[in-house]
Amino acid sequence: MSAEQNFLDVKIMGREYRVACRPEERDALLAAVDLVDNKMREIAQKTKSTIAERVAVMAALNIAHERLAAPAGEAAEEALASTDTKRRIEDMGARLDAVLAPQQQLDL
């Protein structure tokens, strides 16, 4: 298997990102991309903000709040997968930081 197969190109709010993704995680990542894209578009529309970083932070806070407010049964189920989820999020975050760094310089 080539290293290229461990990456997935996704689009969030019209911007393309390449993120690390094992083949067995592809569907879950695409679902996460859909969730984040929809939440960011909803917030951008409500706030009339075009600043991607601000919209992303607000989307992250909204998604986190929704997850934390979930019923206890759902929270326990999510806790079982939290270690793997944290690792995946940290990995995706590191990759996004690497991709966004040059873009942030252009936005200045």
Backbone atoms as SQL, in Angstrom:
CREATE TABLE atoms (id INTEGER PRIMARY KEY, chain TEXT, resi INTEGER, resn TEXT, atom TEXT, x REAL, y REAL, z REAL);
INSERT INTO atoms VALUES
  (1, 'A', 1, 'MET', 'N', 0.837, -1.167, 0.000),
  (2, 'A', 1, 'MET', 'CA', 0.000, 0.000, 0.000),
  (3, 'A', 1, 'MET', 'C', 0.891, 1.241, 0.000),
  (4, 'A', 2, 'SER', 'N', 0.637, 2.172, -0.892),
  (5, 'A', 2, 'SER', 'CA', 1.453, 3.368, -0.964),
  (6, 'A', 2, 'SER', 'C', 1.023, 4.375, 0.090),
  (7, 'A', 3, 'ALA', 'N', 1.922, 5.298, 0.421),
  (8, 'A', 3, 'ALA', 'CA', 1.622, 6.329, 1.416),
  (9, 'A', 3, 'ALA', 'C', 0.492, 7.228, 0.936),
  (10, 'A', 4, 'GLU', 'N', 0.359, 7.397, -0.366),
  (11, 'A', 4, 'GLU', 'CA', -0.691, 8.244, -0.937),
  (12, 'A', 4, 'GLU', 'C', -2.078, 7.760, -0.529),
  (13, 'A', 5, 'GLN', 'N', -2.240, 6.457, -0.334),
  (14, 'A', 5, 'GLN', 'CA', -3.532, 5.907, 0.044),
  (15, 'A', 5, 'GLN', 'C', -3.897, 6.238, 1.487),
  (16, 'A', 6, 'ASN', 'N', -2.951, 6.742, 2.266),
  (17, 'A', 6, 'ASN', 'CA', -3.205, 7.097, 3.651),
  (18, 'A', 6, 'ASN', 'C', -3.624, 8.549, 3.804),
  (19, 'A', 7, 'PHE', 'N', -3.916, 9.209, 2.707),
  (20, 'A', 7, 'PHE', 'CA', -4.362, 10.592, 2.731),
  (21, 'A', 7, 'PHE', 'C', -5.684, 10.705, 1.995),
  (22, 'A', 8, 'LEU', 'N', -6.468, 11.684, 2.405),
  (23, 'A', 8, 'LEU', 'CA', -7.748, 11.927, 1.762),
  (24, 'A', 8, 'LEU', 'C', -7.880, 13.426, 1.547),
  (25, 'A', 9, 'ASP', 'N', -8.231, 13.816, 0.337),
  (26, 'A', 9, 'ASP', 'CA', -8.468, 15.221, 0.040),
  (27, 'A', 9, 'ASP', 'C', -9.931, 15.521, 0.312),
  (28, 'A', 10, 'VAL', 'N', -10.168, 16.537, 1.140),
  (29, 'A', 10, 'VAL', 'CA', -11.538, 16.907, 1.500),
  (30, 'A', 10, 'VAL', 'C', -11.719, 18.405, 1.282),
  (31, 'A', 11, 'LYS', 'N', -12.965, 18.824, 1.252),
  (32, 'A', 11, 'LYS', 'CA', -13.267, 20.236, 1.059),
  (33, 'A', 11, 'LYS', 'C', -14.210, 20.685, 2.168),
  (34, 'A', 12, 'ILE', 'N', -13.808, 21.757, 2.858),
  (35, 'A', 12, 'ILE', 'CA', -14.624, 22.348, 3.920),
  (36, 'A', 12, 'ILE', 'C', -14.764, 23.829, 3.613),
  (37, 'A', 13, 'MET', 'N', -15.982, 24.270, 3.478),
  (38, 'A', 13, 'MET', 'CA', -16.297, 25.661, 3.132),
  (39, 'A', 13, 'MET', 'C', -15.515, 26.133, 1.901),
  (40, 'A', 14, 'GLY', 'N', -15.408, 25.271, 0.926),
  (41, 'A', 14, 'GLY', 'CA', -14.766, 25.641, -0.320),
  (42, 'A', 14, 'GLY', 'C', -13.253, 25.546, -0.331),
  (43, 'A', 15, 'ARG', 'N', -12.657, 25.233, 0.801),
  (44, 'A', 15, 'ARG', 'CA', -11.198, 25.095, 0.869),
  (45, 'A', 15, 'ARG', 'C', -10.839, 23.617, 0.885),
  (46, 'A', 16, 'GLU', 'N', -9.797, 23.283, 0.163),
  (47, 'A', 16, 'GLU', 'CA', -9.377, 21.891, 0.104),
  (48, 'A', 16, 'GLU', 'C', -8.292, 21.614, 1.138),
  (49, 'A', 17, 'TYR', 'N', -8.400, 20.443, 1.749),
  (50, 'A', 17, 'TYR', 'CA', -7.441, 20.005, 2.753),
  (51, 'A', 17, 'TYR', 'C', -7.072, 18.563, 2.475),
  (52, 'A', 18, 'ARG', 'N', -5.835, 18.216, 2.732),
  (53, 'A', 18, 'ARG', 'CA', -5.382, 16.830, 2.643),
  (54, 'A', 18, 'ARG', 'C', -5.110, 16.381, 4.074),
  (55, 'A', 19, 'VAL', 'N', -5.799, 15.319, 4.479),
  (56, 'A', 19, 'VAL', 'CA', -5.651, 14.837, 5.848),
  (57, 'A', 19, 'VAL', 'C', -5.239, 13.371, 5.838),
  (58, 'A', 20, 'ALA', 'N', -4.519, 13.001, 6.886),
  (59, 'A', 20, 'ALA', 'CA', -4.121, 11.603, 7.033),
  (60, 'A', 20, 'ALA', 'C', -5.352, 10.780, 7.336),
  (61, 'A', 21, 'CYS', 'N', -5.438, 9.627, 6.701),
  (62, 'A', 21, 'CYS', 'CA', -6.625, 8.800, 6.886),
  (63, 'A', 21, 'CYS', 'C', -6.323, 7.372, 6.466),
  (64, 'A', 22, 'ARG', 'N', -6.458, 6.457, 7.429),
  (65, 'A', 22, 'ARG', 'CA', -6.304, 5.053, 7.078),
  (66, 'A', 22, 'ARG', 'C', -7.548, 4.630, 6.299),
  (67, 'A', 23, 'PRO', 'N', -7.410, 3.689, 5.386),
  (68, 'A', 23, 'PRO', 'CA', -8.551, 3.271, 4.566),
  (69, 'A', 23, 'PRO', 'C', -9.784, 2.881, 5.384),
  (70, 'A', 24, 'GLU', 'N', -9.579, 2.227, 6.520),
  (71, 'A', 24, 'GLU', 'CA', -10.724, 1.792, 7.322),
  (72, 'A', 24, 'GLU', 'C', -11.410, 2.953, 8.057),
  (73, 'A', 25, 'GLU', 'N', -10.783, 4.127, 8.064),
  (74, 'A', 25, 'GLU', 'CA', -11.355, 5.300, 8.723),
  (75, 'A', 25, 'GLU', 'C', -11.990, 6.275, 7.733),
  (76, 'A', 26, 'ARG', 'N', -11.945, 5.950, 6.452),
  (77, 'A', 26, 'ARG', 'CA', -12.387, 6.866, 5.401),
  (78, 'A', 26, 'ARG', 'C', -13.839, 7.310, 5.592),
  (79, 'A', 27, 'ASP', 'N', -14.743, 6.378, 5.807),
  (80, 'A', 27, 'ASP', 'CA', -16.159, 6.734, 5.950),
  (81, 'A', 27, 'ASP', 'C', -16.397, 7.623, 7.158),
  (82, 'A', 28, 'ALA', 'N', -15.743, 7.312, 8.268),
  (83, 'A', 28, 'ALA', 'CA', -15.893, 8.129, 9.474),
  (84, 'A', 28, 'ALA', 'C', -15.347, 9.537, 9.252),
  (85, 'A', 29, 'LEU', 'N', -14.219, 9.635, 8.556),
  (86, 'A', 29, 'LEU', 'CA', -13.656, 10.953, 8.287),
  (87, 'A', 29, 'LEU', 'C', -14.575, 11.757, 7.370),
  (88, 'A', 30, 'LEU', 'N', -15.114, 11.118, 6.354),
  (89, 'A', 30, 'LEU', 'CA', -16.033, 11.830, 5.455),
  (90, 'A', 30, 'LEU', 'C', -17.281, 12.303, 6.196),
  (91, 'A', 31, 'ALA', 'N', -17.758, 11.516, 7.145),
  (92, 'A', 31, 'ALA', 'CA', -18.901, 11.937, 7.964),
  (93, 'A', 31, 'ALA', 'C', -18.514, 13.140, 8.825),
  (94, 'A', 32, 'ALA', 'N', -17.307, 13.119, 9.374),
  (95, 'A', 32, 'ALA', 'CA', -16.835, 14.243, 10.181),
  (96, 'A', 32, 'ALA', 'C', -16.692, 15.501, 9.331),
  (97, 'A', 33, 'VAL', 'N', -16.165, 15.350, 8.130),
  (98, 'A', 33, 'VAL', 'CA', -16.026, 16.488, 7.211),
  (99, 'A', 33, 'VAL', 'C', -17.395, 17.082, 6.904),
  (100, 'A', 34, 'ASP', 'N', -18.359, 16.228, 6.649),
  (101, 'A', 34, 'ASP', 'CA', -19.713, 16.690, 6.365),
  (102, 'A', 34, 'ASP', 'C', -20.289, 17.453, 7.560),
  (103, 'A', 35, 'LEU', 'N', -20.114, 16.916, 8.758),
  (104, 'A', 35, 'LEU', 'CA', -20.593, 17.568, 9.969),
  (105, 'A', 35, 'LEU', 'C', -19.945, 18.943, 10.143),
  (106, 'A', 36, 'VAL', 'N', -18.623, 18.997, 10.015),
  (107, 'A', 36, 'VAL', 'CA', -17.898, 20.254, 10.205),
  (108, 'A', 36, 'VAL', 'C', -18.265, 21.263, 9.118),
  (109, 'A', 37, 'ASP', 'N', -18.323, 20.817, 7.881),
  (110, 'A', 37, 'ASP', 'CA', -18.668, 21.718, 6.778),
  (111, 'A', 37, 'ASP', 'C', -20.065, 22.309, 6.978),
  (112, 'A', 38, 'ASN', 'N', -21.026, 21.455, 7.316),
  (113, 'A', 38, 'ASN', 'CA', -22.390, 21.948, 7.539),
  (114, 'A', 38, 'ASN', 'C', -22.460, 22.920, 8.707),
  (115, 'A', 39, 'LYS', 'N', -21.775, 22.592, 9.808),
  (116, 'A', 39, 'LYS', 'CA', -21.797, 23.463, 10.989),
  (117, 'A', 39, 'LYS', 'C', -21.124, 24.801, 10.679),
  (118, 'A', 40, 'MET', 'N', -20.007, 24.778, 9.966),
  (119, 'A', 40, 'MET', 'CA', -19.311, 26.020, 9.630),
  (120, 'A', 40, 'MET', 'C', -20.155, 26.885, 8.694),
  (121, 'A', 41, 'ARG', 'N', -20.800, 26.273, 7.728),
  (122, 'A', 41, 'ARG', 'CA', -21.660, 27.033, 6.816),
  (123, 'A', 41, 'ARG', 'C', -22.844, 27.649, 7.569),
  (124, 'A', 42, 'GLU', 'N', -23.418, 26.880, 8.489),
  (125, 'A', 42, 'GLU', 'CA', -24.535, 27.376, 9.296),
  (126, 'A', 42, 'GLU', 'C', -24.103, 28.584, 10.131),
  (127, 'A', 43, 'ILE', 'N', -22.948, 28.491, 10.771),
  (128, 'A', 43, 'ILE', 'CA', -22.451, 29.586, 11.604),
  (129, 'A', 43, 'ILE', 'C', -22.068, 30.785, 10.753),
  (130, 'A', 44, 'ALA', 'N', -21.413, 30.547, 9.625),
  (131, 'A', 44, 'ALA', 'CA', -21.023, 31.655, 8.742),
  (132, 'A', 44, 'ALA', 'C', -22.261, 32.411, 8.267),
  (133, 'A', 45, 'GLN', 'N', -23.318, 31.682, 7.967),
  (134, 'A', 45, 'GLN', 'CA', -24.549, 32.319, 7.505),
  (135, 'A', 45, 'GLN', 'C', -25.212, 33.109, 8.632),
  (136, 'A', 46, 'LYS', 'N', -25.261, 32.530, 9.826),
  (137, 'A', 46, 'LYS', 'CA', -25.893, 33.202, 10.962),
  (138, 'A', 46, 'LYS', 'C', -25.130, 34.442, 11.399),
  (139, 'A', 47, 'THR', 'N', -23.798, 34.356, 11.396),
  (140, 'A', 47, 'THR', 'CA', -22.980, 35.460, 11.901),
  (141, 'A', 47, 'THR', 'C', -22.535, 36.430, 10.808),
  (142, 'A', 48, 'LYS', 'N', -22.764, 36.050, 9.565),
  (143, 'A', 48, 'LYS', 'CA', -22.319, 36.854, 8.420),
  (144, 'A', 48, 'LYS', 'C', -20.801, 37.057, 8.436),
  (145, 'A', 49, 'SER', 'N', -20.087, 36.120, 9.061),
  (146, 'A', 49, 'SER', 'CA', -18.632, 36.200, 9.148),
  (147, 'A', 49, 'SER', 'C', -17.988, 35.470, 7.983),
  (148, 'A', 50, 'THR', 'N', -16.941, 36.068, 7.433),
  (149, 'A', 50, 'THR', 'CA', -16.181, 35.425, 6.365),
  (150, 'A', 50, 'THR', 'C', -14.787, 35.037, 6.833),
  (151, 'A', 51, 'ILE', 'N', -14.513, 35.233, 8.109),
  (152, 'A', 51, 'ILE', 'CA', -13.203, 34.887, 8.663),
  (153, 'A', 51, 'ILE', 'C', -13.225, 33.406, 9.026),
  (154, 'A', 52, 'ALA', 'N', -12.552, 32.606, 8.218),
  (155, 'A', 52, 'ALA', 'CA', -12.607, 31.143, 8.349),
  (156, 'A', 52, 'ALA', 'C', -12.168, 30.681, 9.734),
  (157, 'A', 53, 'GLU', 'N', -11.138, 31.271, 10.284),
  (158, 'A', 53, 'GLU', 'CA', -10.648, 30.852, 11.597),
  (159, 'A', 53, 'GLU', 'C', -11.711, 31.075, 12.671),
  (160, 'A', 54, 'ARG', 'N', -12.369, 32.201, 12.642),
  (161, 'A', 54, 'ARG', 'CA', -13.418, 32.506, 13.617),
  (162, 'A', 54, 'ARG', 'C', -14.587, 31.517, 13.465),
  (163, 'A', 55, 'VAL', 'N', -14.990, 31.276, 12.237),
  (164, 'A', 55, 'VAL', 'CA', -16.090, 30.350, 11.976),
  (165, 'A', 55, 'VAL', 'C', -15.710, 28.946, 12.436),
  (166, 'A', 56, 'ALA', 'N', -14.463, 28.532, 12.197),
  (167, 'A', 56, 'ALA', 'CA', -14.010, 27.198, 12.594),
  (168, 'A', 56, 'ALA', 'C', -14.027, 27.039, 14.108),
  (169, 'A', 57, 'VAL', 'N', -13.578, 28.053, 14.819),
  (170, 'A', 57, 'VAL', 'CA', -13.581, 27.984, 16.287),
  (171, 'A', 57, 'VAL', 'C', -15.010, 27.907, 16.809),
  (172, 'A', 58, 'MET', 'N', -15.894, 28.715, 16.272),
  (173, 'A', 58, 'MET', 'CA', -17.288, 28.696, 16.705),
  (174, 'A', 58, 'MET', 'C', -17.936, 27.344, 16.388),
  (175, 'A', 59, 'ALA', 'N', -17.618, 26.771, 15.232),
  (176, 'A', 59, 'ALA', 'CA', -18.149, 25.455, 14.875),
  (177, 'A', 59, 'ALA', 'C', -17.632, 24.400, 15.846),
  (178, 'A', 60, 'ALA', 'N', -16.347, 24.458, 16.162),
  (179, 'A', 60, 'ALA', 'CA', -15.764, 23.490, 17.102),
  (180, 'A', 60, 'ALA', 'C', -16.433, 23.593, 18.467),
  (181, 'A', 61, 'LEU', 'N', -16.651, 24.806, 18.933),
  (182, 'A', 61, 'LEU', 'CA', -17.313, 24.980, 20.219),
  (183, 'A', 61, 'LEU', 'C', -18.746, 24.461, 20.190),
  (184, 'A', 62, 'ASN', 'N', -19.463, 24.724, 19.120),
  (185, 'A', 62, 'ASN', 'CA', -20.836, 24.236, 19.001),
  (186, 'A', 62, 'ASN', 'C', -20.883, 22.710, 18.968),
  (187, 'A', 63, 'ILE', 'N', -20.007, 22.096, 18.197),
  (188, 'A', 63, 'ILE', 'CA', -19.980, 20.641, 18.106),
  (189, 'A', 63, 'ILE', 'C', -19.603, 20.031, 19.460),
  (190, 'A', 64, 'ALA', 'N', -18.604, 20.613, 20.130),
  (191, 'A', 64, 'ALA', 'CA', -18.205, 20.113, 21.445),
  (192, 'A', 64, 'ALA', 'C', -19.350, 20.238, 22.445),
  (193, 'A', 65, 'HIS', 'N', -20.032, 21.365, 22.422),
  (194, 'A', 65, 'HIS', 'CA', -21.164, 21.567, 23.328),
  (195, 'A', 65, 'HIS', 'C', -22.265, 20.534, 23.071),
  (196, 'A', 66, 'GLU', 'N', -22.576, 20.289, 21.813),
  (197, 'A', 66, 'GLU', 'CA', -23.593, 19.295, 21.471),
  (198, 'A', 66, 'GLU', 'C', -23.191, 17.908, 21.961),
  (199, 'A', 67, 'ARG', 'N', -21.918, 17.556, 21.815),
  (200, 'A', 67, 'ARG', 'CA', -21.442, 16.234, 22.249),
  (201, 'A', 67, 'ARG', 'C', -21.485, 16.122, 23.764),
  (202, 'A', 68, 'LEU', 'N', -21.065, 17.176, 24.462),
  (203, 'A', 68, 'LEU', 'CA', -21.039, 17.137, 25.923),
  (204, 'A', 68, 'LEU', 'C', -22.441, 17.151, 26.523),
  (205, 'A', 69, 'ALA', 'N', -23.388, 17.713, 25.801),
  (206, 'A', 69, 'ALA', 'CA', -24.767, 17.774, 26.281),
  (207, 'A', 69, 'ALA', 'C', -25.560, 16.516, 25.921),
  (208, 'A', 70, 'ALA', 'N', -24.928, 15.561, 25.257),
  (209, 'A', 70, 'ALA', 'CA', -25.606, 14.321, 24.842),
  (210, 'A', 70, 'ALA', 'C', -26.009, 13.511, 26.079),
  (211, 'A', 71, 'PRO', 'N', -27.055, 12.718, 25.968),
  (212, 'A', 71, 'PRO', 'CA', -27.471, 11.861, 27.087),
  (213, 'A', 71, 'PRO', 'C', -26.334, 10.965, 27.572),
  (214, 'A', 72, 'ALA', 'N', -26.396, 10.546, 28.830),
  (215, 'A', 72, 'ALA', 'CA', -25.324, 9.771, 29.467),
  (216, 'A', 72, 'ALA', 'C', -24.987, 8.494, 28.707),
  (217, 'A', 73, 'GLY', 'N', -25.948, 7.791, 28.164),
  (218, 'A', 73, 'GLY', 'CA', -25.683, 6.562, 27.422),
  (219, 'A', 73, 'GLY', 'C', -24.799, 6.805, 26.219),
  (220, 'A', 74, 'GLU', 'N', -25.092, 7.881, 25.514),
  (221, 'A', 74, 'GLU', 'CA', -24.275, 8.230, 24.353),
  (222, 'A', 74, 'GLU', 'C', -22.884, 8.647, 24.799),
  (223, 'A', 75, 'ALA', 'N', -22.793, 9.374, 25.924),
  (224, 'A', 75, 'ALA', 'CA', -21.499, 9.831, 26.428),
  (225, 'A', 75, 'ALA', 'C', -20.623, 8.639, 26.802),
  (226, 'A', 76, 'ALA', 'N', -21.198, 7.606, 27.432),
  (227, 'A', 76, 'ALA', 'CA', -20.423, 6.431, 27.815),
  (228, 'A', 76, 'ALA', 'C', -19.906, 5.700, 26.581),
  (229, 'A', 77, 'GLU', 'N', -20.736, 5.600, 25.568),
  (230, 'A', 77, 'GLU', 'CA', -20.341, 4.940, 24.324),
  (231, 'A', 77, 'GLU', 'C', -19.198, 5.707, 23.664),
  (232, 'A', 78, 'GLU', 'N', -19.287, 7.021, 23.679),
  (233, 'A', 78, 'GLU', 'CA', -18.232, 7.844, 23.085),
  (234, 'A', 78, 'GLU', 'C', -16.938, 7.747, 23.884),
  (235, 'A', 79, 'ALA', 'N', -17.044, 7.593, 25.206),
  (236, 'A', 79, 'ALA', 'CA', -15.852, 7.509, 26.047),
  (237, 'A', 79, 'ALA', 'C', -15.016, 6.286, 25.693),
  (238, 'A', 80, 'LEU', 'N', -15.661, 5.196, 25.298),
  (239, 'A', 80, 'LEU', 'CA', -14.932, 3.990, 24.926),
  (240, 'A', 80, 'LEU', 'C', -14.015, 4.231, 23.736),
  (241, 'A', 81, 'ALA', 'N', -14.433, 5.080, 22.849),
  (242, 'A', 81, 'ALA', 'CA', -13.644, 5.348, 21.647),
  (243, 'A', 81, 'ALA', 'C', -12.810, 6.623, 21.775),
  (244, 'A', 82, 'SER', 'N', -12.815, 7.239, 22.961),
  (245, 'A', 82, 'SER', 'CA', -12.176, 8.549, 23.092),
  (246, 'A', 82, 'SER', 'C', -10.666, 8.532, 22.872),
  (247, 'A', 83, 'THR', 'N', -9.982, 7.496, 23.295),
  (248, 'A', 83, 'THR', 'CA', -8.534, 7.448, 23.110),
  (249, 'A', 83, 'THR', 'C', -8.182, 7.434, 21.631),
  (250, 'A', 84, 'ASP', 'N', -8.828, 6.566, 20.880),
  (251, 'A', 84, 'ASP', 'CA', -8.589, 6.503, 19.440),
  (252, 'A', 84, 'ASP', 'C', -9.023, 7.804, 18.773),
  (253, 'A', 85, 'THR', 'N', -10.131, 8.339, 19.209),
  (254, 'A', 85, 'THR', 'CA', -10.636, 9.585, 18.636),
  (255, 'A', 85, 'THR', 'C', -9.669, 10.731, 18.896),
  (256, 'A', 86, 'LYS', 'N', -9.167, 10.820, 20.122),
  (257, 'A', 86, 'LYS', 'CA', -8.203, 11.877, 20.451),
  (258, 'A', 86, 'LYS', 'C', -6.960, 11.779, 19.575),
  (259, 'A', 87, 'ARG', 'N', -6.481, 10.545, 19.398),
  (260, 'A', 87, 'ARG', 'CA', -5.290, 10.357, 18.565),
  (261, 'A', 87, 'ARG', 'C', -5.558, 10.810, 17.140),
  (262, 'A', 88, 'ARG', 'N', -6.733, 10.426, 16.618),
  (263, 'A', 88, 'ARG', 'CA', -7.082, 10.798, 15.248),
  (264, 'A', 88, 'ARG', 'C', -7.245, 12.310, 15.114),
  (265, 'A', 89, 'ILE', 'N', -7.874, 12.930, 16.084),
  (266, 'A', 89, 'ILE', 'CA', -8.068, 14.382, 16.046),
  (267, 'A', 89, 'ILE', 'C', -6.730, 15.103, 16.111),
  (268, 'A', 90, 'GLU', 'N', -5.849, 14.652, 17.001),
  (269, 'A', 90, 'GLU', 'CA', -4.529, 15.272, 17.104),
  (270, 'A', 90, 'GLU', 'C', -3.755, 15.132, 15.797),
  (271, 'A', 91, 'ASP', 'N', -3.842, 13.949, 15.184),
  (272, 'A', 91, 'ASP', 'CA', -3.157, 13.716, 13.913),
  (273, 'A', 91, 'ASP', 'C', -3.718, 14.623, 12.822),
  (274, 'A', 92, 'MET', 'N', -5.052, 14.701, 12.747),
  (275, 'A', 92, 'MET', 'CA', -5.682, 15.574, 11.751),
  (276, 'A', 92, 'MET', 'C', -5.330, 17.041, 12.024),
  (277, 'A', 93, 'GLY', 'N', -5.335, 17.421, 13.292),
  (278, 'A', 93, 'GLY', 'CA', -5.004, 18.798, 13.653),
  (279, 'A', 93, 'GLY', 'C', -3.588, 19.164, 13.239),
  (280, 'A', 94, 'ALA', 'N', -2.657, 18.256, 13.466),
  (281, 'A', 94, 'ALA', 'CA', -1.264, 18.505, 13.072),
  (282, 'A', 94, 'ALA', 'C', -1.148, 18.664, 11.563),
  (283, 'A', 95, 'ARG', 'N', -1.851, 17.825, 10.837),
  (284, 'A', 95, 'ARG', 'CA', -1.813, 17.914, 9.378),
  (285, 'A', 95, 'ARG', 'C', -2.471, 19.207, 8.886),
  (286, 'A', 96, 'LEU', 'N', -3.592, 19.576, 9.500),
  (287, 'A', 96, 'LEU', 'CA', -4.262, 20.821, 9.116),
  (288, 'A', 96, 'LEU', 'C', -3.375, 22.026, 9.421),
  (289, 'A', 97, 'ASP', 'N', -2.704, 22.002, 10.580),
  (290, 'A', 97, 'ASP', 'CA', -1.788, 23.096, 10.918),
  (291, 'A', 97, 'ASP', 'C', -0.702, 23.238, 9.863),
  (292, 'A', 98, 'ALA', 'N', -0.174, 22.112, 9.410),
  (293, 'A', 98, 'ALA', 'CA', 0.874, 22.143, 8.393),
  (294, 'A', 98, 'ALA', 'C', 0.358, 22.723, 7.080),
  (295, 'A', 99, 'VAL', 'N', -0.881, 22.409, 6.741),
  (296, 'A', 99, 'VAL', 'CA', -1.465, 22.910, 5.498),
  (297, 'A', 99, 'VAL', 'C', -1.865, 24.376, 5.639),
  (298, 'A', 100, 'LEU', 'N', -2.396, 24.748, 6.803),
  (299, 'A', 100, 'LEU', 'CA', -2.916, 26.106, 6.991),
  (300, 'A', 100, 'LEU', 'C', -1.831, 27.159, 7.214),
  (301, 'A', 101, 'ALA', 'N', -0.677, 26.758, 7.696),
  (302, 'A', 101, 'ALA', 'CA', 0.378, 27.726, 7.987),
  (303, 'A', 101, 'ALA', 'C', 0.700, 28.618, 6.784),
  (304, 'A', 102, 'PRO', 'N', 0.941, 28.054, 5.601),
  (305, 'A', 102, 'PRO', 'CA', 1.205, 28.927, 4.439),
  (306, 'A', 102, 'PRO', 'C', -0.016, 29.772, 4.055),
  (307, 'A', 103, 'GLN', 'N', -1.216, 29.236, 4.229),
  (308, 'A', 103, 'GLN', 'CA', -2.434, 29.970, 3.895),
  (309, 'A', 103, 'GLN', 'C', -2.669, 31.141, 4.834),
  (310, 'A', 104, 'GLN', 'N', -2.309, 30.974, 6.106),
  (311, 'A', 104, 'GLN', 'CA', -2.465, 32.052, 7.068),
  (312, 'A', 104, 'GLN', 'C', -1.564, 33.227, 6.719),
  (313, 'A', 105, 'GLN', 'N', -0.382, 32.929, 6.213),
  (314, 'A', 105, 'GLN', 'CA', 0.519, 34.006, 5.794),
  (315, 'A', 105, 'GLN', 'C', -0.082, 34.768, 4.635),
  (316, 'A', 106, 'LEU', 'N', -0.784, 34.081, 3.738),
  (317, 'A', 106, 'LEU', 'CA', -1.413, 34.737, 2.599),
  (318, 'A', 106, 'LEU', 'C', -2.597, 35.595, 3.042),
  (319, 'A', 107, 'ASP', 'N', -3.316, 35.157, 4.101),
  (320, 'A', 107, 'ASP', 'CA', -4.474, 35.902, 4.582),
  (321, 'A', 107, 'ASP', 'C', -4.084, 37.228, 5.248),
  (322, 'A', 108, 'LEU', 'N', -2.838, 37.300, 5.707),
  (323, 'A', 108, 'LEU', 'CA', -2.393, 38.538, 6.359),
  (324, 'A', 108, 'LEU', 'C', -2.244, 39.585, 5.331);
